[in-house]
Amino acid sequence: MFSGRVAIVTGGTRGIGAAITAALAQAGAHVAAGYSKGKDAAEACAEKLRAGGSSISLHQGRVDDFEDCQRVVNEVLQQFGRVDFLVNNAGITLDKTLRKMSSDDWCNVINVNLSGAFNMTKAVIEHMIERGSGRVVNISSVIGATGNIGQANYAASKAGLFGFTKSVALEMANKGITANVVAPGFIGTEMVAAMPEAALEKVVAKIPTRRLGKPEEVARVVKFLCEDDSAYITGAAFHVNGGLDMD
């Protein structure tokens, strides 16, 4: 399906990002998986996928550093000649109530989760315009729609992706480029699994489907949005949250 295509997936070696990398690679794309730290874990993820026949390359960089994003994109273009899909998945949490949250806590989360999407999209968009095609998929969160205690910075960063994506979609609609958002709910990743059992039970009890989502369920939506048949979908938000939020 994606033979000859090249995707960049930021935060592409862990959790939801690793599932997205796997889904695109297994569909035939070469995936340039970005990561900021944890080289051994990133290489283990890549080797596991390569063992299954997937084409993966690793690219270390910081999405909150504009010049570093340009470097990574140029690196991918030099090595593979094109970028068809950009999945802005990299994100962090620094949870504290507003009264305890420092300016650094706020800025660090905004810079990675929201400015990171701008930095990477800015770095790749001229190439996509020149080619007359491209897919940008931004990974938000149900928290961006609902808010959450202790996550003012995270909620703001993820809410910002909705507006950013719509603006990019409008600007790029006549250039063969689409931009969409996928907003996961509570997904069974290492981060969620690390929650105290009692807290996790309370979360699951609020989800109409009464279970956590699977990373692969999010990845399938991302893959769908990258397909040629999805060219008429742009500026849209896809909520993968088991019915937790239905707005």
Buried (B, 14 or more C-beta within 10 A) or exposed (E): EBEEBBBBBBBBBBBBBBBBBBBBBBBEBBBBBBBBEEEEEBBEBBEEBEEEEBBBBBBEBBBBBBEBBBBBBEBBBEEBEBBBBBBBBBBBBBBBEEEEBEEEBBBBBBBBBBBBBBBBBBBBBEBBBEBEBBBBBBBBBBBBBBBBEBBBBBBBBBBBBBEBBBEBBEEBEEBBBBBBBBBBBBBBBEBBEEEEEEEBEEBBEEBEEEEBBBBBBBBBBBBBBBEEEBEEBBBBBBBBBBEBBEE
